[in-house]
Amino acid sequence: MSKKAIVIGAGFAGLSAATSLADKGFEVTVLEKNTQAGGRARVFEQNGFTFDMGPSWYWMPDVFETYFGRFGKKPADYYNLVRLDPSYAVIFGPDDAVSLPAGIEKLQAVFDEMEPGAGRRLLDFLKQAAYKYDVGINQFVWKPSRRVSEFMSLQLLSDVLRLDVFQSFASHVRKYFSNERLLQLMEFPILFLGATPANTPAMYSLMNYAEISMGTWYPMGGMHEIVKAMVKLAEEKGVTVLLNHPVKQISVTNGIANKVETYQGTFEADVVVAGADYQHVDSQLLTPEYRNYDDRYWNSRVLAPSSLLFYLGIDKRVPRLQHHNLFFDEDFGLHALEIYEKPQWPTKPLFYVSAPSKTDPGVAPAGMENLFILIPVAPDLNDPDETRERYYNIVMERLEAYVGESIRDHVIFKRSYAHSNFMADYHAFRGNAYGLANTLRQTAILKPGLKNRKVNNLFYTGQLTVPGPGVPPSLISGLVVADEVAKEFG
Ligand SMILES: Cc1cc2nc3c(=O)[nH]c(=O)nc-3n(C[C@H](O)[C@H](O)[C@H](O)COP(=O)(O)OP(=O)(O)OC[C@H]3O[C@@H](n4cnc5c(N)ncnc54)[C@H](O)[C@@H]3O)c2cc1C
């Protein structure tokens, strides 16, 4: 008889863990709260527009190859990936923007224009970053990080030193470049990790390698195509995905989680993998004696930012926009301060606009534009409609000044999304969007552990545990936890 594995949550990590467990012979049921799989990467359709609700940057295509490759498949079996060129535009002011081309030589020329000699130094920087990517993505992120001893091989220890774990990204990048704009370009991918460059270890220059050398990609149809592919693969492996099944309790007897209770019924388990937000599972689905961490622990964590999002359907094309547009036209330091040091609604926010209809005619009606606007903001803020509307107008003023035409008069669909939505939809701790920040003190064994210390058959996966936030890490997290489960219960 196969052992029964219950996976809570059908986000990337839950689906990844479920598929891998089924592949290893477990009988797997995924219990998902929402009516659609994908978690933060759900999708909705309105007025002929298809809006991806969360991730929009497809980086590290090799990780997706590895994921599908584990099961004898490749991404191309499920979706059509295109490389974006230019990769993205950075806007410094209404008449001041730079496009980042996809090829390294063209990119070097852009760097040289901003700072003489910077093109050559970019190559030096990337050489180092390539090494970090190799060690970081091919070795470190695959460690379950349950014991320090996992990192004790001589090779890995010497790698750790070469990885610049103890130097900040901000000081590392300043050894190569001094032009303020170049620094912003190089620091942008770090923002994905949820902390400031000054608080992020320099080893994360691997993100620059991912972005520049491996490229920015887009799955035609949108990011949710990845989710559809994963669900299809999971079902091919025999996984049962039950939507609209919010879990209300994990029942534990003598240190063993033997039942998972939903409003629809109770599911027996030999092993449980929780892919829902870690803090929610720990604090709300378990009785206090079985929690891995107490409130003090959670309250002392540094969360990655939350976001205020707008999904807009525009009844015309907006020629000046590219697929990805970063508005760095205000002081980054002030915005960062108001996210991390003095959490509050930002005075002058930076923001990001994605227009997937630039690449994909299928996500908007003909002659129209699909816009997704993201303003990174501190977690745990109140997000009433008036506040959302105020920020809508702040960013629209700047967006319209840049594109040189009215957009607000052409909005035929508008939906906003912020903290309270993240909490209601995903049980997100303090309304976080991307889990925990990747600071040095929240890396590897210092992250919330992937196994419960008091419940022998309860494991965690997803962006709040190892290796961290982002789509590729979430896929890896699911595979890593499935390997750990199989070692103990397979
Ligand atoms: C706005 C936004 C933009 C982003 N942009 C990018 C990007 O461009 N590129 C990138 O790589 N990453 C990006 N990310 C990060 C990436 O989307 C996440 O790291 C990743 O999707 C997290 O996956 P997960 O499986 O850990 O969690 P989730 O996607 O949150 O999945 C957890 C699932 O558990 C379910 N659940 C919760 N509670 C229960 C319960 N009690 N019972 C049953 N089910 C439950 C939830 O409904 C959810 O489906 C972005 C995230 C956001 C929010």
The ligand as an ORCA input file, in Angstrom:
! r2SCAN-3c Opt
* xyz 0 1
  C       2.852     40.533     -6.717
  C       3.936     39.506     -6.771
  C       4.890     39.579     -7.766
  C       5.893     38.606     -7.840
  N       6.790     38.674     -8.867
  C       7.648     37.633     -9.054
  C       8.380     37.545    -10.265
  O       8.242     38.391    -11.145
  N       9.227     36.468    -10.425
  C       9.367     35.513     -9.442
  O      10.145     34.552     -9.634
  N       8.652     35.574     -8.288
  C       7.786     36.600     -8.087
  N       6.996     36.644     -6.971
  C       7.207     35.645     -5.905
  C       6.543     34.308     -6.240
  O       5.308     34.516     -6.853
  C       6.357     33.532     -4.942
  O       7.602     33.407     -4.282
  C       5.787     32.135     -5.162
  O       4.659     32.184     -5.999
  C       5.450     31.521     -3.814
  O       4.950     30.230     -4.007
  P       4.524     29.343     -2.746
  O       4.101     28.039     -3.299
  O       5.597     29.357     -1.726
  O       3.311     30.136     -2.049
  P       1.837     30.496     -2.558
  O       1.848     30.823     -3.989
  O       1.287     31.522     -1.654
  O       1.028     29.142     -2.360
  C       0.491     28.774     -1.114
  C      -0.887     28.202     -1.343
  O      -1.404     27.753     -0.091
  C      -2.795     28.040     -0.077
  N      -3.294     28.059      1.306
  C      -3.097     28.989      2.268
  N      -3.717     28.625      3.393
  C      -4.321     27.444      3.156
  C      -5.127     26.576      3.924
  N      -5.419     26.811      5.225
  N      -5.618     25.450      3.340
  C      -5.338     25.153      2.045
  N      -4.571     25.944      1.268
  C      -4.073     27.083      1.821
  C      -2.893     29.375     -0.765
  O      -4.201     29.631     -1.224
  C      -1.878     29.204     -1.895
  O      -2.499     28.680     -3.052
  C       5.966     37.582     -6.875
  C       5.007     37.509     -5.861
  C       3.990     38.459     -5.823
  C       2.954     38.345     -4.753
*
